[in-house]
Amino acid sequence: MSRATLVARLDNAGDVLLAGPAVRAAAGTGDPVHLLCGPRGREAARLLPGLAGVVVHRAPWIAPDPMAVRPEDSAALVDQVRALGTWRAAILGSSHQSPLPLALLLRWAGVAEIAAVSHEHAGSLLDHRIPGDPDVHEVERGLLVTRALGLADPADDRLRVDIGLEGDPLPVGVEPGEDLVVVHPGASVPARTMGPRQWRDAVRALSRTGRRIAVTGGGEEKRLTAFVSGDDRLVSDLGGRTTLRQLGRLLAGAGALVTGNTGPAHLAAAVGTPVVAVFPPTVPASRWRPWRVPHVVLGDQSVPCAGCRARRCPLAEQVCVSGVSAGDVVSATDRLAGARSPEATA
């Protein structure tokens, strides 16, 4: 059995997309690379080039909602990792996440070499511990871990996805073009985007410039996308009508994406599409902004509560983005016109 490398990123789809350069660093050795992700990252994982396979595990120390903690689930993961012939692992995660629970399971699975960023003393659980909280972009944070394992960075560290050239056609009535702007108003964490009325005003203002608008969202966001879309003939409501791969193809054919701090911003970056990011500073924009693609960040990054990590803003007014106007969104979109990164698609 060949010796496999495991790259772990256990949270959201956007986080998995940001792990892409670390995956490619591992794949550069020629050994098979498997990604360990959570259920919310599965669809994104299947878009990453360089992977031999994907292992899905819902980790109780990562999942945002309470869940049962069962020994048999951990035992099953240990068995899966061992069966892959895994001999080294890069554990990727944000500054508030501990890598040590997973490192213990990987040791039980026989993984010989493990690297991660960790605040805590790791004892025998990590062979390569990057201490503290490096103040770098999340892509660079992942590459710090793969470098610690002796893996060379990929020649090009931009994000990459395989969105396919055939199949998964775009929804009927939506044609690609520089005049198409995709607006994705929702986010898995409500505090990471602005309110529905602000999004509706932004869509109306963009439509008045003559642009075509596609409003996107998951199946659980259909009411939001319908509200934001209104009844404008230039606006297509695609809420619940695209897979992540289809969304990638839609973004690849669009002039720009306008969204909050959410996964589609990183999907757009992976296909070279400019991004207007309405970015509440619950986490630092310097670490989570769209990577290596033209973009504009909107929102007050200097508010006293910046870095709050709130899932829902506890204030009566979300002051960091309440001042973002529809005109600001149009101006930012205008600034990015024609700024596509032409070589970014996989």
C-alpha positions in Angstrom: 0.0 0.0 0.0 1.3 3.5 -0.9 1.9 6.0 1.9 -0.9 8.5 1.9 -1.1 12.1 3.2 -4.2 13.4 5.0 -5.2 17.0 4.9 -7.9 17.8 7.5 -10.3 20.8 7.4 -13.4 20.0 9.3 -15.6 23.0 9.1 -17.4 24.9 6.2 -17.3 24.8 2.4 -15.3 28.1 2.2 -12.7 26.8 4.6 -12.3 23.7 2.5 -11.8 25.8 -0.6 -9.1 27.8 1.2 -7.3 24.5 2.0 -6.8 23.8 -1.8 -3.3 25.1 -2.0 -2.2 23.0 1.0 -3.8 20.0 -0.8 -1.8 20.7 -3.9 1.4 21.0 -1.8 0.8 17.6 -0.5 -0.1 16.2 -3.9 3.2 17.5 -5.2 5.0 14.5 -3.6 3.2 12.0 -5.8 1.7 10.2 -2.8 -2.1 9.9 -2.7 -3.8 12.8 -0.7 -7.1 12.4 1.1 -9.1 15.3 2.6 -10.8 14.9 5.9 -13.7 17.3 6.1 -17.0 17.8 7.9 -20.5 17.3 6.3 -20.7 21.0 5.5 -17.4 20.8 3.5 -18.2 17.7 1.5 -19.5 19.4 -1.7 -16.5 21.8 -1.8 -14.1 19.0 -1.2 -15.2 17.2 -4.3 -14.2 20.3 -6.4 -10.6 20.3 -5.3 -8.0 19.1 -7.7 -5.2 16.9 -6.4 -7.3 14.6 -4.1 -7.4 10.8 -4.2 -10.4 10.7 -2.0 -12.6 12.4 0.7 -13.3 11.3 4.2 -16.3 12.9 6.0 -16.5 13.1 9.7 -18.7 15.3 11.9 -16.4 16.3 14.7 -18.0 17.3 18.0 -15.3 19.8 18.8 -15.9 21.6 15.5 -19.7 21.3 14.8 -21.5 24.6 15.8 -24.5 22.8 17.3 -24.6 20.3 20.1 -24.3 16.7 19.0 -24.0 13.2 20.5 -20.5 12.2 21.3 -20.2 8.5 20.5 -17.0 6.3 20.9 -18.0 4.3 17.8 -17.9 7.4 15.6 -14.3 8.1 16.6 -13.4 4.4 16.2 -14.8 4.4 12.7 -12.7 7.4 11.8 -9.6 5.8 13.2 -10.3 2.7 11.1 -10.9 4.7 7.9 -7.6 6.6 8.3 -5.6 3.5 9.1 -7.1 1.7 6.0 -5.9 4.5 3.8 -2.3 3.9 4.7 -2.0 7.4 6.1 1.5 8.1 7.4 1.5 11.9 7.7 -1.2 14.5 8.3 -1.7 18.3 8.1 -4.4 19.5 10.4 -5.7 22.8 9.3 -8.0 25.0 11.3 -8.8 28.5 12.5 -7.3 30.2 15.5 -10.2 29.3 17.8 -10.1 25.6 16.9 -7.9 23.1 18.7 -6.1 20.4 16.5 -5.4 18.2 19.5 -8.6 16.0 19.6 -8.1 15.1 16.0 -4.3 14.6 16.5 -5.1 12.0 19.2 -7.4 10.1 16.9 -4.8 10.2 14.1 -2.1 8.8 16.5 -4.5 5.9 17.3 -4.8 5.4 13.6 -1.0 5.0 13.3 -0.2 8.3 11.6 3.5 8.8 12.2 4.0 12.5 11.4 1.4 15.2 12.3 1.7 19.0 11.9 -0.7 21.8 13.0 -0.9 25.3 14.4 -1.7 25.1 18.1 -2.0 27.4 21.1 -1.7 24.5 23.5 1.2 22.4 24.6 0.8 19.3 22.4 2.9 16.7 24.1 3.4 13.7 21.9 0.4 14.5 19.7 2.1 16.8 17.2 5.5 16.3 15.6 5.5 19.8 14.2 3.7 22.5 16.3 3.5 26.0 14.9 2.9 28.0 18.1 0.5 30.8 18.8 -1.7 32.4 16.2 0.2 33.5 13.0 -1.4 36.7 11.7 -1.5 35.6 8.1 -4.2 34.8 5.5 -6.0 31.5 6.0 -4.4 30.1 2.8 -0.9 31.0 4.1 -1.8 29.5 7.5 -2.5 26.2 5.8 0.8 26.3 3.8 2.7 26.9 7.1 1.4 23.5 8.2 2.4 21.7 5.0 5.8 23.4 5.0 6.3 22.0 8.5 5.9 18.6 7.0 8.6 19.3 4.5 6.2 19.8 1.6 7.0 22.4 -1.1 4.4 25.1 -1.8 2.6 24.7 -5.2 4.1 26.7 -8.0 0.9 28.8 -8.0 -0.9 29.2 -4.7 -4.2 30.7 -6.1 -7.4 28.8 -5.3 -8.4 26.1 -7.8 -11.6 24.1 -8.4 -12.6 21.6 -11.0 -16.0 22.8 -12.1 -16.2 20.6 -15.2 -16.7 21.5 -18.8 -19.8 19.4 -19.3 -22.8 18.5 -17.2 -24.4 20.5 -14.5 -25.8 23.1 -16.9 -26.7 26.6 -15.7 -30.4 27.3 -14.8 -32.5 28.1 -17.8 -32.6 31.8 -18.6 -29.2 32.7 -17.2 -26.5 33.5 -19.7 -22.8 34.3 -18.9 -21.4 37.7 -19.6 -19.5 40.6 -18.1 -22.9 42.4 -17.5 -24.0 39.5 -15.2 -23.5 40.1 -11.5 -24.1 37.3 -9.0 -25.4 38.4 -5.6 -25.3 35.9 -2.8 -26.9 37.6 0.2 -27.0 34.7 2.7 -24.3 33.2 5.0 -24.3 30.2 7.3 -23.5 32.6 10.1 -25.9 35.6 10.0 -23.5 38.0 11.5 -21.2 37.6 8.5 -23.5 39.4 6.0 -25.7 42.4 5.9 -29.5 42.5 6.3 -32.1 41.5 3.7 -33.3 45.1 3.1 -29.8 46.3 2.4 -29.3 43.4 -0.1 -32.7 44.2 -1.8 -31.7 47.8 -2.2 -28.3 46.8 -3.6 -29.9 44.5 -6.1 -32.3 47.3 -7.2 -29.4 49.7 -7.6 -27.3 47.3 -9.6 -30.3 46.5 -11.9 -30.8 50.2 -12.6 -27.3 50.3 -14.1 -28.5 47.9 -16.8 -26.7 44.9 -15.4 -28.3 41.4 -15.2 -28.5 40.0 -11.7 -28.6 36.4 -10.5 -29.4 36.1 -6.8 -28.2 32.8 -5.4 -28.6 30.9 -2.2 -29.1 27.4 -0.8 -32.4 25.6 -0.5 -32.9 27.0 3.0 -32.5 30.5 1.7 -35.3 30.6 -0.9 -37.4 33.1 1.1 -34.3 35.4 1.4 -33.5 35.2 -2.3 -37.1 35.8 -3.3 -37.3 38.9 -1.0 -33.9 40.3 -2.3 -34.8 39.6 -6.0 -38.2 41.4 -6.0 -40.0 41.4 -9.3 -37.4 43.1 -11.5 -37.2 41.5 -15.0 -33.4 41.9 -15.0 -33.1 39.8 -11.7 -33.2 36.0 -11.7 -33.9 34.3 -8.4 -31.8 31.2 -8.3 -32.4 30.4 -4.6 -32.1 26.6 -4.1 -31.5 26.0 -7.9 -27.8 25.5 -8.0 -25.3 22.9 -6.7 -22.0 24.2 -5.6 -20.4 23.1 -8.9 -23.2 24.9 -10.8 -22.6 28.0 -8.7 -18.9 27.8 -9.7 -19.8 27.6 -13.3 -22.2 30.5 -12.9 -19.5 32.6 -11.2 -17.0 31.6 -13.9 -19.2 33.3 -16.5 -20.1 36.4 -14.5 -18.5 39.8 -14.3 -18.5 40.0 -10.5 -19.8 38.5 -7.3 -21.3 40.6 -4.5 -21.6 38.7 -1.2 -20.8 38.7 2.5 -18.0 36.8 4.3 -19.1 33.4 3.0 -18.0 30.4 1.0 -19.1 31.7 -2.5 -16.5 34.5 -2.2 -13.8 31.9 -2.2 -15.5 29.9 -5.0 -15.4 33.1 -7.0 -11.7 33.6 -6.3 -11.1 30.0 -7.4 -12.6 30.7 -10.9 -11.0 34.2 -11.2 -14.1 36.3 -10.7 -13.8 39.7 -8.9 -15.6 40.0 -5.6 -17.3 42.8 -3.8 -17.2 41.5 -0.2 -19.5 43.2 2.3 -17.4 42.0 5.2 -18.5 42.4 8.9 -15.3 42.2 10.9 -16.4 39.3 13.2 -13.1 37.8 12.0 -10.2 39.9 10.4 -10.7 40.6 6.7 -6.9 40.4 6.4 -7.1 36.7 7.1 -10.3 35.8 5.3 -10.6 38.2 2.3 -10.9 36.8 -1.3 -7.4 35.3 -2.1 -5.4 36.5 -5.1 -8.4 37.9 -7.0 -9.4 41.5 -7.6 -11.8 42.5 -4.8 -13.2 45.4 -2.8 -14.0 45.0 1.0 -17.0 47.1 2.2 -17.8 47.6 5.9 -16.2 49.3 8.8 -13.3 47.1 9.9 -12.3 49.4 12.8 -15.4 49.2 15.0 -14.7 48.5 18.7 -16.3 45.1 18.5 -14.2 43.9 15.6 -13.1 40.3 16.1 -16.2 39.4 18.2 -16.7 36.1 16.4 -20.4 36.5 17.0 -22.8 34.2 15.1 -25.6 36.8 15.5 -24.9 40.4 16.1 -26.0 41.2 19.7 -26.4 44.9 19.0 -29.7 46.6 17.9 -27.8 47.7 14.8 -25.0 45.9 13.1 -22.9 49.0 13.0 -20.0 47.5 11.0 -22.1 47.1 7.9 -25.3 49.2 8.5 -23.6 52.1 6.8 -23.0 50.2 3.6 -25.3 51.8 1.0 -26.6 50.5 -2.3 -24.5 53.2 -4.0 -21.4 51.8 -2.3 -22.1 48.4 -3.7 -22.6 49.8 -7.2 -19.4 51.9 -7.0 -17.4 48.9 -5.8 -18.8 46.8 -8.7 -18.0 49.5 -11.2 -14.4 49.6 -9.9 -14.0 45.9 -10.6 -15.4 46.0 -14.1 -13.1 44.0 -16.5 -10.8 42.9 -13.6 -11.2 39.2 -14.0 -8.2 37.0 -13.4 -8.0 35.2 -16.8 -5.8 32.2 -15.8 -7.4 31.2 -12.5 -9.7 28.4 -13.5 -8.5 24.8 -13.1 
